[in-house]
Amino acid sequence: MKGTVILGSEAAAIGFSALRSVAPIHELDLAAAMQRAFYFEAKNPSCPITYQDIAKYFDLDEQKNIEQFKAPEMINDVKEDFLTVAILGVRSYPTLFLK
């Protein structure tokens, strides 16, 4: 329904953390897939099915990805990531860092 999605960084960060826990060597590709899903395919960044679809596209374990999305340690990972980027001075999302 138009106008019902509320955007926020936390769900997308949890989704990314869950995806990268399943396929850590594909972080950049997964981030690009998330951007495509959100901005070109209009998928909801707060919905676990969005990340399940991305996992499926990359032939990853969809069930494990959903379990990771709901796991308490993902929230802790995201809190650590948010703290790290705050220290680096990030004020808006999405932001990409390469090292």
Protein Blocks (a to p, Z undefined) as FASTA:
>chain_A
ZZiaccdfklmmmmmmmmmmmmmmlmmmmmmmmmmmmmmnopafkbmklmmmmmmmnopa
fklmmmmmmpmklmmmmmmmmmmmmmnopabdcddddZZ
